[in-house]
Amino acid sequence: MTFNDLKLIPQILKALAQENYTTPTPIQEKAIPAVLSGRDLLGCAQTGTGKTAAFSLPIIQLLTEKAGNQSGKRRVRSLILTPTRELAIQIADNIEAYSRFTGLRNVPIVGGVPQKPQEQALAQGADIVIATPGRLIDLINQQHIDLQHVEIVVLDEADRMLDMGFIHDVRRIIGKLPTKRQTLFFSATMPPEIADLVKSLLKDPVKVEITPVSSTAERIQQSVYLVDKENKQKLLNDLMQDRSITSAIVFTRTKHGADRVARGLNKAGVTAQAIHGDKSQNSRQAALNNFKNGTTRALVATDIAARGIDVDELSHVINYNLPNVPETYVHRIGRTGRAGLSGIAISFCEYEEIPYLKAIEKLTGKRVPEVKDHAYPMLNTTKAEPAQNSGARNNGPKPRAEQAKQQPLLQQEQRSKQASRPSAGNQPSNNGGQRSGRNPGQGQRPRPQQPQPR
């Protein structure tokens, strides 16, 4: 199937041709006809499936076809809500490209930047507004935007908006919209709160489900290093000396951790920048641009900040900290191995993260292969040594299942030991042997035959 088969108007087809897009992705193939027919849509799809074009192309067509009925100042006829500034800007850029021959005008409304230019842009009139909830609420309260004429509303990455605490704001915004409208709802996961929101907002929706959240792309090579927390930075620095890692997003659990890891990489001679919610919008955009153009090899990010980062040829995803929500792991590693390319996902797992690793393997139904021949093994002498074997030293990690099973008991035994003796004695060295020279990025990635719209 090609985009010509989806009955898109010539203006959109011309724009897609200029972007060298000819073949729709599965979600585009299923969603575009449904939206063009006027139906509400529930899209269960994660990042990288092409969902932006799946909703923006039919919106552009519907608004263009009705443009002849409009007179006077442009009115906001479509509202797209997103959780992050980066994602809003990315969607706005894509819509700008797809609608270049239609005369439609879109305006991104995001926080973290001065509000005045956004007020002026709205005053000039806009057909489509792409907004983050917080800044949009501010503009609504200050009466800088009128949503009474919205015909199509999109909630993108609704589960992430729930995680970020935006659902209350989303409900307030929805209450400002006309009751007669078309609603398009996208979420990678469907927790109970999101399912309730779907029921309250959508009317007889078409459901499109692409790439179940429990699945991971077969073309992504996954591996895990069992490594102590204090050795993670050293291991990461060593891995990044491999020049086959041309670009890597490194995921950390906290903003502070992202800054610390980025500093450690730079000290080791690896160009890296951190991106998270405490950074200014200009700083985040500059870091993203540097990463995309190759000036920076590693982008260290928290999960929330990484939403909206779209890099076509990302070679590696590195989980410096494993996520405590297994679905998040699938979202993270899905950022590599896109558009026909192969990809590599490397995870670091410290002792306390073993339950997270087991949850990931349960969700995906696959064991993540363990890399054992590295210089920084996980030595859990003080954590994993049985009480009856106090004279023996544990020179390597126990099997994962045994570690996870024994963890509560072992921690209790450790507390008893510490209470009964003031000194735990000398600890074994963390040097578990010489590096093997294993190359985590071996193999050439095949080039895609053609690009896909986002």
N, C-alpha and C positions, 0 to 999 in steps of 0.2 A: 504493500500500500504506500502511496505517496500523499503529500499534502493536497495535491490536486483532487484526490478522491474524497476529501473531507468537505468539499463544497465551500471552500474558503473564497472570499472575494479577491479579485485581481490585485488590489492594493496590498493585501497581506501576502499573497503569493509572491509578488514582486519583491517585497521586503525580505521574505524568507530566502528567496533565490540569491539576493545580495549577501546574505549571511551564510550561503552554501548549505542551507538546510533543505533536504528533499524528502526524507523518510521520518514519519512521526514515531515517537516512542510508544510503547504499549498504553501508557496512561493517556497520552495525547489522542491516540487512536480511539480510545473508548470514551474519554470525557468530552472531547470537542463536539461530537454530534449531539450528545445529551444536553450540553449547555446551549448550543444553538437552537435546540427545540424548546428552550424555555424552562427546562426541568431544574429543580434543586438537585444538588450533587453532594454526595459524601465520598470523598477521596481518601482512601487509606494508603498512603504512600510516603516513603521516606525521602530524604535529601538525595538528589542525583537521579531521580526518575524522570525528570522533565516536566514536573507539575506546574512550574511557572507558566510555560507556554500552554499547558493544558487548560488553564483558566484565562490567561490574558488574550490569547488569540480569539476565542469566541466572544469575549467581552468587547474587544476592539471592533469585531465585525458587527455585533448587535448595536453598539453605540453609533457606528458609522452609518448603518442602514437607517437609523432613526434620526440622524443629524438634521435631515431636511425638515423635520417637524419642530426644530428648536428655533427660537427667535430671541434677539436681545443678547444679554450677557450670558456667557457660558455658566452652566450650573453643574454642580457635582452630581454625576449620574452613576458613578461606580466608586465604591469604597473598598479598599483592600487593607485589612488589618494584619500586621505582622508583629512578631515579638521583639525583633532587634533592629537597630539602625542599619546595620550592614545589610540585612536581608531586604529592608525597605528600599535602600538605595539600589541594590542589585536588581530588584523587580522593576523599579522605575527606569533603570537603564535598559532593561530588556524590552519593556513596553515602548520606550522611546524608539528603539530599533524596529520593532514589529509594526508600529503605527506611523512610520515616517511619511507614508504616502496617503494618509487618511485625513490629516489636519486636526486630529485629536490632540489634546494637551493634557499632560499628567504632571502632578506636583507631589513630591515626597514630603511628608510631614514627620519629622523625627526630633527627639530630644538631643541634648548634648551640643547643640549648635544654636546661634542666635535665632530668636523667634521672628524678628522683624522682617527678614527677607521672605520667610514663609507667609507672613501676613500679606506682604505685597504681591506675592505670586498668586495667592488665593483671590486677592482683590482684582487681579487681571482676568480671573476666570479659569476654571479647570474642569475637564470632563471626568478625569480619573484622579483620585487621591489615594496615595499609598502611605499608610500611617502606622506609627507605633501608638499604643493606647494612651500612654501618659501625656504626650504632647497634644494629641488630638483632644483629650478631655480639656486641657488648658484652653485651646482655641475655641472649643464649644462654649465653655464658661464665659469666655471673653467676647463671644458672639462674632468671631472672625470667620466662621464657617457655617453654612446652612446645609443640613443633610436631608431636608424634606423632599428632595427630588431624586434621591438615590434609587436606582432601579435594580442594581446588582451589587451585592455585598459578598466579599470573600474573607473568610477567616483562615489564614494560612498558619500552619504549625501550631494548631490549637493546643496540643499537649504541652508545648514549650511555654505558651502563654500561661497555662495553668501552673507550671513549675515556677514561673517568675512572679506569680501572684497577680496576674492581670485579669483574671476571669471576672472579678467584680467590675472593673473598668469596662470590659467587653460588654457585659450585660447593660451597663449604663449607656454605652454608645448604641447598642442595638435598640434600646428603648427610644432613641432619637430618630430612628429610621421609619419610613413608611411601612405599614403592616403588609401592603401589597408590594412584594419585591421578590427577586430571585436570589437564593442564598447558596453559596458554594463553600463547602467546609472541608478542610484538609487537615489530617492529623496522622502522624506515624504510628501512634499508639492510641488505645481507646480505654483509658481508665474510667471508673464509674462517673466521675464529675463531668468528663467530656461526653460520655454517652448520654447523660442527662441533658447536657447543653444541646446535643444533636436533636434529641426528641423535642425540645422546646422551640427550636429554630427552623428545622427543616420540615417541609411538607411533601410527603410521598417522594423521597429522593431516589435518584439513581445511585447505586453504590458501585464504586470502582475501586477494586483492591489490587494493588500491584506490589510485588515483593513482600511477602509476609515478614513481620518484624523479626521472627525467629530465624530467618534464613540469612546466611552470609554468602556473598558471591563466591562461586567456585574458583574464580580466577584470582582471588586474593590469597596469597600465601601467608599463613598465620603461624606465629611462634610465641613462646613465652619463656622468659628468664626468671627463675626463682632466685631472687637477690635481696640481700638485706637493704633496708631503707637507706642506711648511711653510704651504701655503695652504688646507689642508683645513678647519681650524677657522674661518677667515674665510668660506669658502664656506658652511659649515654655518650659521654665525651669520646670514648674509644670507638663506639659504633659509628659515630658521625665522622670519624677519620676516613671511613670508606667513601670514596668519591662517587660510587654508584648510587648513593643516597643523594640524588640531585635536589630533592625537595621533600621536606617532612613537616607535618603538623604534629607537635608534641603536646599531648593532653595532660594537664595537671588538675588536681581537685580544687585548688584555691587560687585566688589572685596573687597572694603573696608567693605561693609556690611557683607560679608562672614566672614572676619576676626573678626569683632566685635561680630557677633552672636556666633562664635566658642569660643571666649574668655568668653562670658557670660555663655555658657553651661558648660565650664570647671570650672568656679567659682562656679557653682551650683552643682558640683560633677558629671557631665555627661561627659564622655570621648568623645571629639569631635576634629576634625581637619578640616581646611578649604582647599579647592582646587580651584585654579583659575589660570589665565594666568600669573600672576606676580610671582607665585611660580616656583622654579627651577624644572627641570624634575625629579631629584632625590627626591626632597621633595614631589612632586605630586605622584610619584610612591610609596614612602614609606607610604603616607597617604592612598592611595588606598589599598595597601597590608594590612595595619593595619585594615582597614574597612572590608576587605574580611575575614580576619582570626578572627574577633571578638574582637580584642584589642580595637578598637574604635567603639562606638555605633552610633555616628552621624557623617556624612560627610556633611559639609556645602559647597555648590558649586554654582557657576554661571552656566547658561545654556550652555555656550560654553565649559567650563571645564568639564561639566558632560557628554558631548558626548563621547562615548567610554567606559563609566563606565558600566560594565555589572556584576550584582550581582544576582545570581540565586534565592536566597531566601530573597529578600529584603522585610521586613514586612511593612514599612511605607514610604510614600513620604509626606513631609510637605512643603507646599508653604508658606514660611515666607513672601515673597512678591508675589502677583499675577502677572503673566506676562501680558504685554500689548498686546501681540499677542495671541489670543485664542487657535490657533493650538499648541502653545508651552505648554499650560496646558495639552493637550492630550498627548503630548510626555513625559512630566514630569511624570504624574501619571501612564503612561504605563510601567514604570520601575518596578512597583510592580505588583503582581498578574500574574506572568508569569508561564509558564510550568505547568498549572493546579493548582497553588497555589492561595489562596485568598490574597487580599491585601487591605491596607487602605490608603486613600489619605486625608490629612487634610490641609485645607487652612485657612490662616489668611487674613481678608479683612478689611482695614482701610477705612475711609470715601472717600478718593480720589480714591480708587481702585474699588468702586462700579460699575462704567461703565465697568471695565475689567471683573467683575463677571458676569454682564448681557450679555456681549459679549460671554463669555464662555458658558453660559446657552443657548444662541441663537444658537451657533455653534453645541453643543452636543444635543440640543433638550430636555434637561433634567434640572430640577431645582436641584441645589446642596443643600441638606438639611442643615438648619442652626442650630447650637448648641447654645441654649440660656441660659442654666443653668450653667454659668461659672462665675468666680470671676472678670473677667476684661471685662465688656461690653463696647460697644462703646458709649460714651457720647458726643454728638455733640451740647452742649448747645450754644457755641459761634458760631457754624457754621450753625446749623439747626433751630434756634429759630426764628419764624416769628416775624416781626417788631411789628405787632399789638398786640402781646402777650408778650411784654417785661417784664411783671411782673411774668410770669410763668416760671418754670424751666422744662426742658426736661430731665427726668430721664432715658431715654432709647432711643434706635435707632428707627427712623421712619421706616416704610416699605421701602424695598430697592427701589422699583419703585418710590415712592414719593421722597426719598432722591436724587436719580439720576436726577429726573425731576426738583426739586427745587434748585439744587446746584448752578447754575449760579446766580439766583435771590437772593438766601440767601447770597452768598458771596458779592453781591453788597450792600445788606441791611446791612451786617456786616461792610463794609467799611464806610457806611453812619453813622452808630452808633459810630464807632470809631472817626470819624471826629467831631461829635457833642458833645462827652463827653470824657474827658481825661481818665477816669477810667471805666472799664467794670464791676467793682464790684467783689464780691467774686464768685469764681467758685465752683460748686458742686464737691464733692469727686468723684474720679475715682473708689472707692470701691463699686461695684455694688452688693454686697451680698456675702454670704459665698459660697465656692465651693461645688458643689453637690457631688463630688466624682465620677463623671461620668468616666467610663473607656473607653478611645478612642480606645483601642485595644482589645476589648473582642472577644472571639471566637478563636478556633483553626484552623489553616490553613491546609487543606488536603495536604498530600504529593503527588508529581507527581508519576505516575506509572513508568516513565522512563525519562531520560534526553533527551534534544533536542539539536542538534548542533546549534551553533550560526551562 
